[in-house]
Amino acid sequence: MSYICVDNGRYIGEHNCNNYHYGNQTIVRPCCVEDCKKYKEQTLKVALTKYHPSYLMFRAAWRCLTDAERKIIGDIDEFKLFYK
């Protein structure tokens, strides 16, 4: 599903695959899953705060996923990530 990530008017990135779920929360779209996984791995590797661009991209991708896709990827535990 398409999304654009901006932070205070600054363009960060986007994903445009035109694979919409139309409310079906059981569908799995491989390109959207891989996109979100990429930003999750990058966030866990380099982000120091929740304002890091990779974390913002992860959140933008996460908001566009179906419930089935979110279950596959898993969320980032913000407390463990930013308060080590």
N, C-alpha and C positions, 0 to 999 in steps of 0.2 A: 504494500500500500504506500502511496506517495506521502512524503513529509518533507518539510524544510525546517532546518534548525537555525535559529537566529538568537543572539544574545545582545540585548540593548541595541538592536539595529545592525549588529555585525553578523554577516553571513558566516555560518560555521560549516554546514554541509547539507546534503539532501539524499533521499533515496526515491527513485521513481521507477517502479516496476509495473504499475497499472494492474496489479493483481488484487482486486478488492474482495473482501469477505462477505459483504452485503448482510452483515448480522449473524452469519454462521460462525459461531465461536469454536467449532470443532475442526475447521479447515487448517491445514498446515501448508504454508507457502515457503518453499526452500530458500528462495532468494532473500526473503524478509528475515528468516531465521538466521541465515549466515551473516547478514548485515548486522543484526543485533548482537550476535555472538562475537563478531569482530570488535565492536565497540566495547563490549563487556570485558574481553580479554585485554584490550588496550587500556581501559580504565583501571583495571586491577593492577596493571603493570606500571602505569605512569602517573595516575591522578593523585594529587595530594589533598584536594578539596572537592566539594561538590560543585564548584564553579569552573572546574577544568573542562575544556572543550570536549574531550572524549567522554566525560560523564554526561554532559549536556546532550551529546549525540546519542548516547545509550538511552537516556530518558526519552528523547524524541522517538527513537525507534521502538522502545518498550511500550509507549502509549499507543502505537499503531498495530500492535500484535493482537492476535486472538488469544483466548484463554488457553487453548491447546499449545500454541507456540510459546506462551509465557511459561507453561509447565516444563517444556523442553529446555528452555534457556536457564530459567531460575533468575531470581532477582539478586541485586547486589545488597548485601547487608551494610547499610551506610554506617552504622555504629562501628562495626568491625573494620571497615575500610578506612574511615577517617579518624578514628580514635584508637590507634594501636597502642 
